[in-house]
Amino acid sequence: MSTRAMVLAAGRGERMRPLTDHTPKPLLTVHGKPLMQWPMDALAAGGFSSLVVNTAWLGEQIEARFGDGRAAGRSIAYSHEGRDFGDALETAGGIVRALPLLGEVFWVVAGDIHAPDFAFTQAAVDRFVASGKLAHLWLVPNPAHNPRGDFGISAEGLALDEAPERLTFSTFALYRAAFFAPPLCAIAAGNPQGERAALAPLLRGAMKKAQVSAERYLGRWTDVGTPERLAALNAT
């Protein structure tokens, strides 16, 4: 079975208001195409057409827009956090909820990141599997809104919580299902209680065990977090 991918699309998009009052953030458009469709199309171009999308705020619009994906030659399953629990479960909580749909190794991308040059490749998956690591992250130069960065990279290619040079986590990553299981993650498999949990503490815990690798990504990358950033993208 081909490697699957999860597209994170459950956030409220508070900083994007009023644009997100009636439209979920991942459906806001860049050059006529919904934000989340850019990574979906890039995944398909790399041969990864089996997707899981989590939803919460106005999630019914996302499912109405993309359906089961067959019309576009892909397969889409949904994890409806808003319907099941009333709100989004944060990144780690949402991934654990969707884990039964994802398999042993999978991509995760955020639906509000615009990185039109990023290539999702089987070679990257194969390197990750061979490494034995639990996660592999792509880090980008720090944008103005995150000048201190998130993580560093060692000379050996390990992701570091503390480093002289810190870069920004792009949100693009490969994970093993074991990353979201004990001892790193205490949430029950499938997150039946709808626990909310952030991803960063899990990453830091795995970094301390040297279980996270990383590389730089130098292509175009924008965290579309404000109306101004969206307008700037559409002006180029």
Buried (B, 14 or more C-beta within 10 A) or exposed (E): EEBBBBBBBBBBBEBBEEBBEEBBBBBBEBEEEBBBBBBBBBBBEBEBBBBBBBBBBBBEBBBEEBEEBEEBEBBBBBBBBBEBBEBBBBBBBBBBBBBBBBBEBBBBBBBBBBBBEBEBEEEBBEBBBEEEBBBBBBBBEBBEEBEEBBBBBEEEEBBBBEBEEBBBBBBBBBBBBBBBBEEBBEBEBEBEEBBBBEBEEBBBBBBEEBBBBBEEBEEEBBBBBBBEBBEEBEEE
